[in-house]
């Protein structure tokens, strides 16, 4: 699987809109739009997870710099949560 970080989202963008834009490139297994707990609106970023890394790569190259809901989005690979300061962490430490 491959997880993409999507930045520059409009406060109007929801999970359905994000899924619609990215599912044209392959099987999307999960979509998350990070929302403000007070307003319930998008904080301007989210994540899209693909089943296949090639599909994620294609979506990244084709959608980075395009517009969704009137905002130019930035698409990149999501950081690996197992990395800390650029190094892999040892779960046993």
N, C-alpha and C positions, 0 to 999 in steps of 0.2 A: 504494500500500500504506500501511497505518497500523499502527504498533507501539504497543502499550499496555504500561505498567509496572504490574505487579500487586504490591502490598505486603500484609503481614500474613498471609502464607501459613504454614500449619502445617508443622512439620518432616516431617510425613507426606505432604504434597502432592507428587505427582510430575507429570511432563509429561502422562501419560495423563489424570489427574484434571482438570488445568487445561484440556487440550484438550476434554474432555467438557463442561465447564461453559461454555466460550466458543464451541464450534462450533454451539451452538443459535442463534447470531446471524449465522452466515455462514461463508464459507470461510476457515478458519484455515490459513495457509501455514507457520507456524513457531511452536513453543512452546519456551521455555527456562525451566527452573527453575534458579536459581543455587544450587549446592551447595557445602558446605564440603568442601575437599579432604581433610581428615583424617577426618571422620565420614561423608561421603557423603550427609548429610542436607541438606534445604533450608535456605538461609540466611534464608528468610522473604520472598523476593521473586523475581520472574521476569518474563518478557516473553511476550506473545502478539501475533503479527503476522497481520493480516487482509489479504486480497487487496483488499478494497474499504473505503474510508474511512468510508462510510455505515454499513457493518456494524460497524466498530470503534466508531463513535460510539454506535450503539445498544447494543452490549455494555457500553461504558463507563457509560452512563446507567442501564442496567438492573441491572448487577452490582456497581457501587460500593456498598459497605456491606452486601453480602450475605455469607452464610457458606459456606465450603468447608472440609471436614474439621474443623468445630468452631471455625474462626477467622473473624472478620469481616475481609473483604478490602477493600483500597483500590485503586481502578482509576483510572488517569490516563494521559495521553499520555506516551509515553517521550520523554526529551529527545533533541533532534536532535544527533547526534554531530558535525555540522559547525558547531555553535555553541560559542563559547567566551566566557565572561563575558557572555552575552546578545548577542554579536555574531557575525555569520557570519565564518568564517575564510576567507581566500583561499588555496586550495591552492598557488598559485604563490609565496606569500611565505615 
